[in-house]
Amino acid sequence: MLRLLDEFPSCSLNIFEFLRVAQPLRPRYYSASSSPRVHGEGVVQVTAGLEARPVPGGHPFRGMGSHYLHTLRPGDRLNVFLDNSDGFRCSRT
């Protein structure tokens, strides 16, 4: 959207109309990068990279989910949902 507005400066955007028709953000899926054997049951760690991409206007765009994760500090809590994957299983040996 920003690229289009930058390329066609004669266009105007009513932010309220845009928000009315904009699609909601889709959930972002991350895989666990920790082991319950090491960190204990009930603790999950994820690894998320943060890549800034240039956008018109000079400010770099950072992903919504990964940028938010990078603002968290040790001990912060986060509401998540878990989804099973047939390819992974927890071994309790």
PDB file of N, CA, C and O in Angstrom, chain B, residues numbered from 101:
ATOM      1  N   MET B 101       0.821  -1.178   0.000  1.00  0.00           N
ATOM      2  CA  MET B 101       0.000   0.000   0.000  1.00  0.00           C
ATOM      3  C   MET B 101       0.874   1.254   0.000  1.00  0.00           C
ATOM      4  O   MET B 101       0.608   2.210  -0.728  1.00  0.00           O
ATOM      5  N   LEU B 102       1.920   1.234   0.827  1.00  0.00           N
ATOM      6  CA  LEU B 102       2.805   2.397   0.883  1.00  0.00           C
ATOM      7  C   LEU B 102       3.503   2.649  -0.446  1.00  0.00           C
ATOM      8  O   LEU B 102       3.675   3.795  -0.862  1.00  0.00           O
ATOM      9  N   ARG B 103       3.903   1.571  -1.106  1.00  0.00           N
ATOM     10  CA  ARG B 103       4.549   1.734  -2.409  1.00  0.00           C
ATOM     11  C   ARG B 103       3.601   2.346  -3.429  1.00  0.00           C
ATOM     12  O   ARG B 103       4.006   3.207  -4.210  1.00  0.00           O
ATOM     13  N   LEU B 104       2.356   1.916  -3.433  1.00  0.00           N
ATOM     14  CA  LEU B 104       1.378   2.490  -4.363  1.00  0.00           C
ATOM     15  C   LEU B 104       1.156   3.973  -4.100  1.00  0.00           C
ATOM     16  O   LEU B 104       1.115   4.773  -5.034  1.00  0.00           O
ATOM     17  N   LEU B 105       1.013   4.338  -2.840  1.00  0.00           N
ATOM     18  CA  LEU B 105       0.818   5.743  -2.500  1.00  0.00           C
ATOM     19  C   LEU B 105       2.040   6.573  -2.864  1.00  0.00           C
ATOM     20  O   LEU B 105       1.917   7.730  -3.265  1.00  0.00           O
ATOM     21  N   ASP B 106       3.215   5.979  -2.722  1.00  0.00           N
ATOM     22  CA  ASP B 106       4.439   6.691  -3.084  1.00  0.00           C
ATOM     23  C   ASP B 106       4.546   6.847  -4.599  1.00  0.00           C
ATOM     24  O   ASP B 106       4.979   7.891  -5.088  1.00  0.00           O
ATOM     25  N   GLU B 107       4.154   5.816  -5.339  1.00  0.00           N
ATOM     26  CA  GLU B 107       4.252   5.843  -6.795  1.00  0.00           C
ATOM     27  C   GLU B 107       3.187   6.740  -7.434  1.00  0.00           C
ATOM     28  O   GLU B 107       3.422   7.328  -8.489  1.00  0.00           O
ATOM     29  N   PHE B 108       2.025   6.844  -6.798  1.00  0.00           N
ATOM     30  CA  PHE B 108       0.927   7.660  -7.323  1.00  0.00           C
ATOM     31  C   PHE B 108       0.537   8.714  -6.291  1.00  0.00           C
ATOM     32  O   PHE B 108      -0.467   8.557  -5.597  1.00  0.00           O
ATOM     33  N   PRO B 109       1.327   9.795  -6.182  1.00  0.00           N
ATOM     34  CA  PRO B 109       1.086  10.795  -5.134  1.00  0.00           C
ATOM     35  C   PRO B 109      -0.248  11.524  -5.273  1.00  0.00           C
ATOM     36  O   PRO B 109      -0.702  12.147  -4.313  1.00  0.00           O
ATOM     37  N   SER B 110      -0.891  11.464  -6.449  1.00  0.00           N
ATOM     38  CA  SER B 110      -2.183  12.136  -6.601  1.00  0.00           C
ATOM     39  C   SER B 110      -3.304  11.379  -5.887  1.00  0.00           C
ATOM     40  O   SER B 110      -4.387  11.926  -5.679  1.00  0.00           O
ATOM     41  N   CYS B 111      -3.052  10.141  -5.516  1.00  0.00           N
ATOM     42  CA  CYS B 111      -4.059   9.356  -4.791  1.00  0.00           C
ATOM     43  C   CYS B 111      -4.118   9.805  -3.339  1.00  0.00           C
ATOM     44  O   CYS B 111      -3.105  10.159  -2.735  1.00  0.00           O
ATOM     45  N   SER B 112      -5.305   9.781  -2.806  1.00  0.00           N
ATOM     46  CA  SER B 112      -5.457  10.072  -1.381  1.00  0.00           C
ATOM     47  C   SER B 112      -6.029   8.830  -0.706  1.00  0.00           C
ATOM     48  O   SER B 112      -6.697   8.010  -1.336  1.00  0.00           O
ATOM     49  N   LEU B 113      -5.756   8.716   0.557  1.00  0.00           N
ATOM     50  CA  LEU B 113      -6.200   7.546   1.308  1.00  0.00           C
ATOM     51  C   LEU B 113      -6.935   8.007   2.553  1.00  0.00           C
ATOM     52  O   LEU B 113      -6.378   8.701   3.403  1.00  0.00           O
ATOM     53  N   ASN B 114      -8.186   7.611   2.644  1.00  0.00           N
ATOM     54  CA  ASN B 114      -8.954   7.852   3.851  1.00  0.00           C
ATOM     55  C   ASN B 114      -8.664   6.685   4.786  1.00  0.00           C
ATOM     56  O   ASN B 114      -9.070   5.555   4.515  1.00  0.00           O
ATOM     57  N   ILE B 115      -7.975   6.949   5.870  1.00  0.00           N
ATOM     58  CA  ILE B 115      -7.523   5.886   6.761  1.00  0.00           C
ATOM     59  C   ILE B 115      -8.698   5.076   7.322  1.00  0.00           C
ATOM     60  O   ILE B 115      -8.561   3.874   7.550  1.00  0.00           O
ATOM     61  N   PHE B 116      -9.834   5.712   7.544  1.00  0.00           N
ATOM     62  CA  PHE B 116     -10.987   5.006   8.094  1.00  0.00           C
ATOM     63  C   PHE B 116     -11.572   4.035   7.068  1.00  0.00           C
ATOM     64  O   PHE B 116     -11.976   2.928   7.425  1.00  0.00           O
ATOM     65  N   GLU B 117     -11.619   4.441   5.801  1.00  0.00           N
ATOM     66  CA  GLU B 117     -12.069   3.535   4.744  1.00  0.00           C
ATOM     67  C   GLU B 117     -11.083   2.384   4.566  1.00  0.00           C
ATOM     68  O   GLU B 117     -11.481   1.236   4.366  1.00  0.00           O
ATOM     69  N   PHE B 118      -9.800   2.706   4.641  1.00  0.00           N
ATOM     70  CA  PHE B 118      -8.780   1.668   4.509  1.00  0.00           C
ATOM     71  C   PHE B 118      -8.925   0.617   5.612  1.00  0.00           C
ATOM     72  O   PHE B 118      -8.887  -0.583   5.342  1.00  0.00           O
ATOM     73  N   LEU B 119      -9.092   1.072   6.847  1.00  0.00           N
ATOM     74  CA  LEU B 119      -9.231   0.137   7.962  1.00  0.00           C
ATOM     75  C   LEU B 119     -10.516  -0.681   7.860  1.00  0.00           C
ATOM     76  O   LEU B 119     -10.567  -1.817   8.331  1.00  0.00           O
ATOM     77  N   ARG B 120     -11.537  -0.120   7.257  1.00  0.00           N
ATOM     78  CA  ARG B 120     -12.802  -0.837   7.103  1.00  0.00           C
ATOM     79  C   ARG B 120     -12.655  -2.021   6.155  1.00  0.00           C
ATOM     80  O   ARG B 120     -13.296  -3.053   6.354  1.00  0.00           O
ATOM     81  N   VAL B 121     -11.813  -1.885   5.118  1.00  0.00           N
ATOM     82  CA  VAL B 121     -11.678  -2.953   4.125  1.00  0.00           C
ATOM     83  C   VAL B 121     -10.399  -3.774   4.289  1.00  0.00           C
ATOM     84  O   VAL B 121     -10.224  -4.786   3.610  1.00  0.00           O
ATOM     85  N   ALA B 122      -9.516  -3.353   5.171  1.00  0.00           N
ATOM     86  CA  ALA B 122      -8.241  -4.062   5.351  1.00  0.00           C
ATOM     87  C   ALA B 122      -8.474  -5.428   5.976  1.00  0.00           C
ATOM     88  O   ALA B 122      -9.351  -5.596   6.823  1.00  0.00           O
ATOM     89  N   GLN B 123      -7.692  -6.382   5.554  1.00  0.00           N
ATOM     90  CA  GLN B 123      -7.768  -7.721   6.116  1.00  0.00           C
ATOM     91  C   GLN B 123      -7.100  -7.736   7.494  1.00  0.00           C
ATOM     92  O   GLN B 123      -6.080  -7.074   7.685  1.00  0.00           O
ATOM     93  N   PRO B 124      -7.651  -8.471   8.447  1.00  0.00           N
ATOM     94  CA  PRO B 124      -6.978  -8.572   9.759  1.00  0.00           C
ATOM     95  C   PRO B 124      -5.654  -9.312   9.609  1.00  0.00           C
ATOM     96  O   PRO B 124      -5.468 -10.101   8.682  1.00  0.00           O
ATOM     97  N   LEU B 125      -4.750  -9.047  10.526  1.00  0.00           N
ATOM     98  CA  LEU B 125      -3.463  -9.737  10.503  1.00  0.00           C
ATOM     99  C   LEU B 125      -3.674 -11.225  10.727  1.00  0.00           C
ATOM    100  O   LEU B 125      -4.461 -11.627  11.584  1.00  0.00           O
ATOM    101  N   ARG B 126      -2.983 -12.022   9.969  1.00  0.00           N
ATOM    102  CA  ARG B 126      -3.034 -13.470  10.150  1.00  0.00           C
ATOM    103  C   ARG B 126      -2.104 -13.841  11.300  1.00  0.00           C
ATOM    104  O   ARG B 126      -1.132 -13.136  11.571  1.00  0.00           O
ATOM    105  N   PRO B 127      -2.404 -14.948  11.975  1.00  0.00           N
ATOM    106  CA  PRO B 127      -1.492 -15.367  13.051  1.00  0.00           C
ATOM    107  C   PRO B 127      -0.120 -15.696  12.490  1.00  0.00           C
ATOM    108  O   PRO B 127       0.004 -16.180  11.365  1.00  0.00           O
ATOM    109  N   ARG B 128       0.893 -15.435  13.273  1.00  0.00           N
ATOM    110  CA  ARG B 128       2.266 -15.769  12.897  1.00  0.00           C
ATOM    111  C   ARG B 128       2.636 -17.049  13.625  1.00  0.00           C
ATOM    112  O   ARG B 128       2.412 -17.182  14.828  1.00  0.00           O
ATOM    113  N   TYR B 129       3.197 -17.977  12.891  1.00  0.00           N
ATOM    114  CA  TYR B 129       3.555 -19.263  13.472  1.00  0.00           C
ATOM    115  C   TYR B 129       5.051 -19.324  13.730  1.00  0.00           C
ATOM    116  O   TYR B 129       5.850 -19.003  12.851  1.00  0.00           O
ATOM    117  N   TYR B 130       5.423 -19.726  14.908  1.00  0.00           N
ATOM    118  CA  TYR B 130       6.821 -19.898  15.298  1.00  0.00           C
ATOM    119  C   TYR B 130       6.986 -21.303  15.854  1.00  0.00           C
ATOM    120  O   TYR B 130       6.055 -21.859  16.437  1.00  0.00           O
ATOM    121  N   SER B 131       8.140 -21.861  15.677  1.00  0.00           N
ATOM    122  CA  SER B 131       8.433 -23.176  16.230  1.00  0.00           C
ATOM    123  C   SER B 131       9.217 -23.021  17.516  1.00  0.00           C
ATOM    124  O   SER B 131       9.998 -22.083  17.678  1.00  0.00           O
ATOM    125  N   ALA B 132       8.999 -23.950  18.424  1.00  0.00           N
ATOM    126  CA  ALA B 132       9.749 -23.931  19.678  1.00  0.00           C
ATOM    127  C   ALA B 132      11.213 -24.216  19.394  1.00  0.00           C
ATOM    128  O   ALA B 132      11.544 -25.074  18.576  1.00  0.00           O
ATOM    129  N   SER B 133      12.082 -23.492  20.074  1.00  0.00           N
ATOM    130  CA  SER B 133      13.523 -23.711  19.916  1.00  0.00           C
ATOM    131  C   SER B 133      14.146 -24.137  21.242  1.00  0.00           C
ATOM    132  O   SER B 133      15.354 -24.010  21.443  1.00  0.00           O
ATOM    133  N   SER B 134      13.308 -24.640  22.138  1.00  0.00           N
ATOM    134  CA  SER B 134      13.809 -25.100  23.436  1.00  0.00           C
ATOM    135  C   SER B 134      13.333 -26.529  23.674  1.00  0.00           C
ATOM    136  O   SER B 134      12.479 -27.051  22.957  1.00  0.00           O
ATOM    137  N   SER B 135      13.898 -27.129  24.679  1.00  0.00           N
ATOM    138  CA  SER B 135      13.557 -28.506  25.024  1.00  0.00           C
ATOM    139  C   SER B 135      13.011 -28.551  26.446  1.00  0.00           C
ATOM    140  O   SER B 135      13.584 -27.936  27.346  1.00  0.00           O
ATOM    141  N   PRO B 136      11.908 -29.272  26.662  1.00  0.00           N
ATOM    142  CA  PRO B 136      11.407 -29.396  28.030  1.00  0.00           C
ATOM    143  C   PRO B 136      12.390 -30.114  28.941  1.00  0.00           C
ATOM    144  O   PRO B 136      12.350 -29.934  30.159  1.00  0.00           O
ATOM    145  N   ARG B 137      13.274 -30.925  28.366  1.00  0.00           N
ATOM    146  CA  ARG B 137      14.301 -31.598  29.185  1.00  0.00           C
ATOM    147  C   ARG B 137      15.286 -30.589  29.770  1.00  0.00           C
ATOM    148  O   ARG B 137      15.788 -30.777  30.877  1.00  0.00           O
ATOM    149  N   VAL B 138      15.555 -29.539  29.039  1.00  0.00           N
ATOM    150  CA  VAL B 138      16.529 -28.537  29.486  1.00  0.00           C
ATOM    151  C   VAL B 138      15.864 -27.436  30.286  1.00  0.00           C
ATOM    152  O   VAL B 138      16.361 -27.047  31.343  1.00  0.00           O
ATOM    153  N   HIS B 139      14.735 -26.926  29.788  1.00  0.00           N
ATOM    154  CA  HIS B 139      14.107 -25.749  30.387  1.00  0.00           C
ATOM    155  C   HIS B 139      12.930 -26.071  31.298  1.00  0.00           C
ATOM    156  O   HIS B 139      12.410 -25.181  31.972  1.00  0.00           O
ATOM    157  N   GLY B 140      12.507 -27.323  31.326  1.00  0.00           N
ATOM    158  CA  GLY B 140      11.402 -27.709  32.184  1.00  0.00           C
ATOM    159  C   GLY B 140      10.061 -27.640  31.465  1.00  0.00           C
ATOM    160  O   GLY B 140       9.902 -26.951  30.457  1.00  0.00           O
ATOM    161  N   GLU B 141       9.110 -28.374  32.016  1.00  0.00           N
ATOM    162  CA  GLU B 141       7.749 -28.362  31.466  1.00  0.00           C
ATOM    163  C   GLU B 141       7.139 -26.973  31.661  1.00  0.00           C
ATOM    164  O   GLU B 141       7.407 -26.313  32.665  1.00  0.00           O
ATOM    165  N   GLY B 142       6.342 -26.540  30.729  1.00  0.00           N
ATOM    166  CA  GLY B 142       5.663 -25.250  30.850  1.00  0.00           C
ATOM    167  C   GLY B 142       6.489 -24.071  30.392  1.00  0.00           C
ATOM    168  O   GLY B 142       6.022 -22.934  30.455  1.00  0.00           O
ATOM    169  N   VAL B 143       7.709 -24.311  29.932  1.00  0.00           N
ATOM    170  CA  VAL B 143       8.564 -23.233  29.422  1.00  0.00           C
ATOM    171  C   VAL B 143       8.859 -23.518  27.957  1.00  0.00           C
ATOM    172  O   VAL B 143       9.337 -24.596  27.604  1.00  0.00           O
ATOM    173  N   VAL B 144       8.574 -22.553  27.123  1.00  0.00           N
ATOM    174  CA  VAL B 144       8.857 -22.686  25.701  1.00  0.00           C
ATOM    175  C   VAL B 144       9.605 -21.445  25.254  1.00  0.00           C
ATOM    176  O   VAL B 144       9.210 -20.323  25.571  1.00  0.00           O
ATOM    177  N   GLN B 145      10.667 -21.646  24.528  1.00  0.00           N
ATOM    178  CA  GLN B 145      11.414 -20.533  23.951  1.00  0.00           C
ATOM    179  C   GLN B 145      11.287 -20.596  22.439  1.00  0.00           C
ATOM    180  O   GLN B 145      11.282 -21.676  21.849  1.00  0.00           O
ATOM    181  N   VAL B 146      11.186 -19.436  21.822  1.00  0.00           N
ATOM    182  CA  VAL B 146      11.161 -19.352  20.362  1.00  0.00           C
ATOM    183  C   VAL B 146      12.318 -18.465  19.917  1.00  0.00           C
ATOM    184  O   VAL B 146      12.795 -17.612  20.667  1.00  0.00           O
ATOM    185  N   THR B 147      12.751 -18.682  18.702  1.00  0.00           N
ATOM    186  CA  THR B 147      13.786 -17.851  18.103  1.00  0.00           C
ATOM    187  C   THR B 147      13.158 -17.116  16.930  1.00  0.00           C
ATOM    188  O   THR B 147      12.588 -17.742  16.036  1.00  0.00           O
ATOM    189  N   ALA B 148      13.257 -15.803  16.929  1.00  0.00           N
ATOM    190  CA  ALA B 148      12.678 -14.997  15.852  1.00  0.00           C
ATOM    191  C   ALA B 148      13.700 -13.963  15.409  1.00  0.00           C
ATOM    192  O   ALA B 148      14.208 -13.189  16.221  1.00  0.00           O
ATOM    193  N   GLY B 149      13.992 -13.956  14.131  1.00  0.00           N
ATOM    194  CA  GLY B 149      14.890 -12.956  13.579  1.00  0.00           C
ATOM    195  C   GLY B 149      14.151 -11.652  13.328  1.00  0.00           C
ATOM    196  O   GLY B 149      12.934 -11.643  13.140  1.00  0.00           O
ATOM    197  N   LEU B 150      14.885 -10.562  13.326  1.00  0.00           N
ATOM    198  CA  LEU B 150      14.288  -9.249  13.080  1.00  0.00           C
ATOM    199  C   LEU B 150      15.011  -8.624  11.900  1.00  0.00           C
ATOM    200  O   LEU B 150      16.183  -8.258  11.987  1.00  0.00           O
ATOM    201  N   GLU B 151      14.285  -8.511  10.793  1.00  0.00           N
ATOM    202  CA  GLU B 151      14.863  -7.945   9.585  1.00  0.00           C
ATOM    203  C   GLU B 151      14.111  -6.670   9.236  1.00  0.00           C
ATOM    204  O   GLU B 151      12.887  -6.680   9.108  1.00  0.00           O
ATOM    205  N   ALA B 152      14.843  -5.575   9.083  1.00  0.00           N
ATOM    206  CA  ALA B 152      14.235  -4.298   8.711  1.00  0.00           C
ATOM    207  C   ALA B 152      14.292  -4.150   7.190  1.00  0.00           C
ATOM    208  O   ALA B 152      15.334  -4.368   6.572  1.00  0.00           O
ATOM    209  N   ARG B 153      13.163  -3.780   6.605  1.00  0.00           N
ATOM    210  CA  ARG B 153      13.094  -3.569   5.156  1.00  0.00           C
ATOM    211  C   ARG B 153      12.762  -2.107   4.888  1.00  0.00           C
ATOM    212  O   ARG B 153      11.908  -1.531   5.562  1.00  0.00           O
ATOM    213  N   PRO B 154      13.422  -1.510   3.922  1.00  0.00           N
ATOM    214  CA  PRO B 154      13.112  -0.103   3.629  1.00  0.00           C
ATOM    215  C   PRO B 154      11.724   0.044   3.000  1.00  0.00           C
ATOM    216  O   PRO B 154      11.314  -0.777   2.179  1.00  0.00           O
ATOM    217  N   VAL B 155      11.019   1.086   3.390  1.00  0.00           N
ATOM    218  CA  VAL B 155       9.727   1.418   2.800  1.00  0.00           C
ATOM    219  C   VAL B 155       9.747   2.902   2.447  1.00  0.00           C
ATOM    220  O   VAL B 155      10.563   3.653   2.981  1.00  0.00           O
ATOM    221  N   PRO B 156       8.865   3.328   1.558  1.00  0.00           N
ATOM    222  CA  PRO B 156       8.816   4.756   1.228  1.00  0.00           C
ATOM    223  C   PRO B 156       8.616   5.596   2.477  1.00  0.00           C
ATOM    224  O   PRO B 156       7.859   5.222   3.373  1.00  0.00           O
ATOM    225  N   GLY B 157       9.281   6.703   2.531  1.00  0.00           N
ATOM    226  CA  GLY B 157       9.188   7.596   3.680  1.00  0.00           C
ATOM    227  C   GLY B 157      10.413   7.527   4.568  1.00  0.00           C
ATOM    228  O   GLY B 157      10.569   8.346   5.474  1.00  0.00           O
ATOM    229  N   GLY B 158      11.293   6.550   4.319  1.00  0.00           N
ATOM    230  CA  GLY B 158      12.556   6.511   5.027  1.00  0.00           C
ATOM    231  C   GLY B 158      12.611   5.671   6.279  1.00  0.00           C
ATOM    232  O   GLY B 158      13.705   5.383   6.765  1.00  0.00           O
ATOM    233  N   HIS B 159      11.479   5.264   6.822  1.00  0.00           N
ATOM    234  CA  HIS B 159      11.500   4.461   8.041  1.00  0.00           C
ATOM    235  C   HIS B 159      11.532   2.981   7.675  1.00  0.00           C
ATOM    236  O   HIS B 159      10.742   2.544   6.837  1.00  0.00           O
ATOM    237  N   PRO B 160      12.419   2.203   8.277  1.00  0.00           N
ATOM    238  CA  PRO B 160      12.448   0.769   7.968  1.00  0.00           C
ATOM    239  C   PRO B 160      11.241   0.067   8.574  1.00  0.00           C
ATOM    240  O   PRO B 160      10.814   0.393   9.682  1.00  0.00           O
ATOM    241  N   PHE B 161      10.695  -0.898   7.841  1.00  0.00           N
ATOM    242  CA  PHE B 161       9.586  -1.690   8.343  1.00  0.00           C
ATOM    243  C   PHE B 161      10.138  -2.942   8.994  1.00  0.00           C
ATOM    244  O   PHE B 161      10.944  -3.657   8.399  1.00  0.00           O
ATOM    245  N   ARG B 162       9.707  -3.203  10.203  1.00  0.00           N
ATOM    246  CA  ARG B 162      10.050  -4.437  10.911  1.00  0.00           C
ATOM    247  C   ARG B 162       8.757  -5.216  11.084  1.00  0.00           C
ATOM    248  O   ARG B 162       7.707  -4.629  11.343  1.00  0.00           O
ATOM    249  N   GLY B 163       8.825  -6.505  10.945  1.00  0.00           N
ATOM    250  CA  GLY B 163       7.632  -7.336  11.048  1.00  0.00           C
ATOM    251  C   GLY B 163       6.854  -7.075  12.324  1.00  0.00           C
ATOM    252  O   GLY B 163       7.437  -6.781  13.367  1.00  0.00           O
ATOM    253  N   MET B 164       5.553  -7.182  12.238  1.00  0.00           N
ATOM    254  CA  MET B 164       4.704  -6.914  13.403  1.00  0.00           C
ATOM    255  C   MET B 164       4.978  -7.896  14.536  1.00  0.00           C
ATOM    256  O   MET B 164       5.202  -7.490  15.676  1.00  0.00           O
ATOM    257  N   GLY B 165       4.960  -9.196  14.217  1.00  0.00           N
ATOM    258  CA  GLY B 165       5.149 -10.202  15.258  1.00  0.00           C
ATOM    259  C   GLY B 165       6.569 -10.250  15.772  1.00  0.00           C
ATOM    260  O   GLY B 165       6.796 -10.227  16.982  1.00  0.00           O
ATOM    261  N   SER B 166       7.537 -10.316  14.856  1.00  0.00           N
ATOM    262  CA  SER B 166       8.933 -10.429  15.290  1.00  0.00           C
ATOM    263  C   SER B 166       9.400  -9.161  15.996  1.00  0.00           C
ATOM    264  O   SER B 166      10.174  -9.239  16.950  1.00  0.00           O
ATOM    265  N   HIS B 167       8.943  -7.998  15.544  1.00  0.00           N
ATOM    266  CA  HIS B 167       9.323  -6.750  16.227  1.00  0.00           C
ATOM    267  C   HIS B 167       8.776  -6.736  17.650  1.00  0.00           C
ATOM    268  O   HIS B 167       9.475  -6.346  18.585  1.00  0.00           O
ATOM    269  N   TYR B 168       7.522  -7.162  17.812  1.00  0.00           N
ATOM    270  CA  TYR B 168       6.939  -7.223  19.145  1.00  0.00           C
ATOM    271  C   TYR B 168       7.715  -8.179  20.039  1.00  0.00           C
ATOM    272  O   TYR B 168       8.007  -7.857  21.190  1.00  0.00           O
ATOM    273  N   LEU B 169       8.051  -9.357  19.513  1.00  0.00           N
ATOM    274  CA  LEU B 169       8.817 -10.323  20.302  1.00  0.00           C
ATOM    275  C   LEU B 169      10.157  -9.750  20.743  1.00  0.00           C
ATOM    276  O   LEU B 169      10.621 -10.034  21.847  1.00  0.00           O
ATOM    277  N   HIS B 170      10.776  -8.949  19.894  1.00  0.00           N
ATOM    278  CA  HIS B 170      12.068  -8.364  20.241  1.00  0.00           C
ATOM    279  C   HIS B 170      11.958  -7.242  21.276  1.00  0.00           C
ATOM    280  O   HIS B 170      12.970  -6.836  21.848  1.00  0.00           O
ATOM    281  N   THR B 171      10.750  -6.736  21.525  1.00  0.00           N
ATOM    282  CA  THR B 171      10.591  -5.723  22.573  1.00  0.00           C
ATOM    283  C   THR B 171      10.392  -6.342  23.950  1.00  0.00           C
ATOM    284  O   THR B 171      10.492  -5.649  24.962  1.00  0.00           O
ATOM    285  N   LEU B 172      10.109  -7.652  23.995  1.00  0.00           N
ATOM    286  CA  LEU B 172       9.901  -8.325  25.279  1.00  0.00           C
ATOM    287  C   LEU B 172      11.216  -8.482  26.026  1.00  0.00           C
ATOM    288  O   LEU B 172      12.283  -8.575  25.418  1.00  0.00           O
ATOM    289  N   ARG B 173      11.128  -8.510  27.341  1.00  0.00           N
ATOM    290  CA  ARG B 173      12.302  -8.674  28.200  1.00  0.00           C
ATOM    291  C   ARG B 173      12.169  -9.973  28.976  1.00  0.00           C
ATOM    292  O   ARG B 173      11.059 -10.480  29.133  1.00  0.00           O
ATOM    293  N   PRO B 174      13.280 -10.526  29.468  1.00  0.00           N
ATOM    294  CA  PRO B 174      13.206 -11.757  30.269  1.00  0.00           C
ATOM    295  C   PRO B 174      12.196 -11.603  31.408  1.00  0.00           C
ATOM    296  O   PRO B 174      12.197 -10.610  32.135  1.00  0.00           O
ATOM    297  N   GLY B 175      11.348 -12.602  31.537  1.00  0.00           N
ATOM    298  CA  GLY B 175      10.318 -12.578  32.579  1.00  0.00           C
ATOM    299  C   GLY B 175       8.972 -12.070  32.088  1.00  0.00           C
ATOM    300  O   GLY B 175       7.957 -12.293  32.749  1.00  0.00           O
ATOM    301  N   ASP B 176       8.937 -11.385  30.931  1.00  0.00           N
ATOM    302  CA  ASP B 176       7.654 -10.944  30.384  1.00  0.00           C
ATOM    303  C   ASP B 176       6.824 -12.155  30.005  1.00  0.00           C
ATOM    304  O   ASP B 176       7.364 -13.189  29.612  1.00  0.00           O
ATOM    305  N   ARG B 177       5.531 -12.027  30.121  1.00  0.00           N
ATOM    306  CA  ARG B 177       4.623 -13.113  29.751  1.00  0.00           C
ATOM    307  C   ARG B 177       3.914 -12.743  28.457  1.00  0.00           C
ATOM    308  O   ARG B 177       3.715 -11.571  28.137  1.00  0.00           O
ATOM    309  N   LEU B 178       3.542 -13.785  27.729  1.00  0.00           N
ATOM    310  CA  LEU B 178       2.934 -13.597  26.419  1.00  0.00           C
ATOM    311  C   LEU B 178       1.811 -14.603  26.247  1.00  0.00           C
ATOM    312  O   LEU B 178       2.002 -15.787  26.524  1.00  0.00           O
ATOM    313  N   ASN B 179       0.652 -14.162  25.799  1.00  0.00           N
ATOM    314  CA  ASN B 179      -0.453 -15.078  25.502  1.00  0.00           C
ATOM    315  C   ASN B 179      -0.215 -15.686  24.131  1.00  0.00           C
ATOM    316  O   ASN B 179       0.033 -14.976  23.157  1.00  0.00           O
ATOM    317  N   VAL B 180      -0.294 -17.008  24.066  1.00  0.00           N
ATOM    318  CA  VAL B 180      -0.054 -17.721  22.816  1.00  0.00           C
ATOM    319  C   VAL B 180      -1.091 -18.815  22.652  1.00  0.00           C
ATOM    320  O   VAL B 180      -1.812 -19.143  23.595  1.00  0.00           O
ATOM    321  N   PHE B 181      -1.165 -19.373  21.465  1.00  0.00           N
ATOM    322  CA  PHE B 181      -1.931 -20.584  21.260  1.00  0.00           C
ATOM    323  C   PHE B 181      -0.984 -21.624  20.703  1.00  0.00           C
ATOM    324  O   PHE B 181      -0.040 -21.295  19.984  1.00  0.00           O
ATOM    325  N   LEU B 182      -1.235 -22.871  21.032  1.00  0.00           N
ATOM    326  CA  LEU B 182      -0.377 -23.961  20.588  1.00  0.00           C
ATOM    327  C   LEU B 182      -1.120 -24.806  19.577  1.00  0.00           C
ATOM    328  O   LEU B 182      -2.322 -25.038  19.706  1.00  0.00           O
ATOM    329  N   ASP B 183      -0.406 -25.258  18.581  1.00  0.00           N
ATOM    330  CA  ASP B 183      -0.978 -26.116  17.559  1.00  0.00           C
ATOM    331  C   ASP B 183      -0.069 -27.325  17.415  1.00  0.00           C
ATOM    332  O   ASP B 183       1.148 -27.179  17.301  1.00  0.00           O
ATOM    333  N   ASN B 184      -0.642 -28.494  17.419  1.00  0.00           N
ATOM    334  CA  ASN B 184       0.151 -29.716  17.273  1.00  0.00           C
ATOM    335  C   ASN B 184       0.638 -29.869  15.846  1.00  0.00           C
ATOM    336  O   ASN B 184      -0.001 -29.412  14.898  1.00  0.00           O
ATOM    337  N   SER B 185       1.764 -30.510  15.714  1.00  0.00           N
ATOM    338  CA  SER B 185       2.305 -30.838  14.404  1.00  0.00           C
ATOM    339  C   SER B 185       2.575 -32.329  14.375  1.00  0.00           C
ATOM    340  O   SER B 185       3.209 -32.872  15.280  1.00  0.00           O
ATOM    341  N   ASP B 186       2.096 -32.986  13.340  1.00  0.00           N
ATOM    342  CA  ASP B 186       2.268 -34.431  13.251  1.00  0.00           C
ATOM    343  C   ASP B 186       3.737 -34.830  13.135  1.00  0.00           C
ATOM    344  O   ASP B 186       4.096 -35.952  13.494  1.00  0.00           O
ATOM    345  N   GLY B 187       4.582 -33.947  12.646  1.00  0.00           N
ATOM    346  CA  GLY B 187       5.983 -34.277  12.439  1.00  0.00           C
ATOM    347  C   GLY B 187       6.831 -34.190  13.699  1.00  0.00           C
ATOM    348  O   GLY B 187       7.971 -34.654  13.695  1.00  0.00           O
ATOM    349  N   PHE B 188       6.313 -33.614  14.771  1.00  0.00           N
ATOM    350  CA  PHE B 188       7.077 -33.446  16.000  1.00  0.00           C
ATOM    351  C   PHE B 188       6.359 -34.135  17.147  1.00  0.00           C
ATOM    352  O   PHE B 188       5.130 -34.200  17.177  1.00  0.00           O
ATOM    353  N   ARG B 189       7.130 -34.644  18.080  1.00  0.00           N
ATOM    354  CA  ARG B 189       6.528 -35.212  19.274  1.00  0.00           C
ATOM    355  C   ARG B 189       7.488 -35.015  20.435  1.00  0.00           C
ATOM    356  O   ARG B 189       8.695 -34.867  20.243  1.00  0.00           O
ATOM    357  N   CYS B 190       6.951 -35.014  21.607  1.00  0.00           N
ATOM    358  CA  CYS B 190       7.734 -34.849  22.817  1.00  0.00           C
ATOM    359  C   CYS B 190       8.100 -36.227  23.343  1.00  0.00           C
ATOM    360  O   CYS B 190       7.234 -37.074  23.564  1.00  0.00           O
ATOM    361  N   SER B 191       9.370 -36.434  23.537  1.00  0.00           N
ATOM    362  CA  SER B 191       9.840 -37.709  24.072  1.00  0.00           C
ATOM    363  C   SER B 191      10.152 -37.505  25.546  1.00  0.00           C
ATOM    364  O   SER B 191      10.894 -36.585  25.889  1.00  0.00           O
ATOM    365  N   ARG B 192       9.618 -38.321  26.409  1.00  0.00           N
ATOM    366  CA  ARG B 192       9.796 -38.169  27.855  1.00  0.00           C
ATOM    367  C   ARG B 192      10.698 -39.276  28.420  1.00  0.00           C
ATOM    368  O   ARG B 192      10.414 -39.828  29.483  1.00  0.00           O
ATOM    369  N   THR B 193      11.765 -39.591  27.719  1.00  0.00           N
ATOM    370  CA  THR B 193      12.654 -40.644  28.220  1.00  0.00           C
ATOM    371  C   THR B 193      13.852 -40.061  28.919  1.00  0.00           C
ATOM    372  O   THR B 193      14.706 -40.803  29.403  1.00  0.00           O
TER     373      THR B 193
END
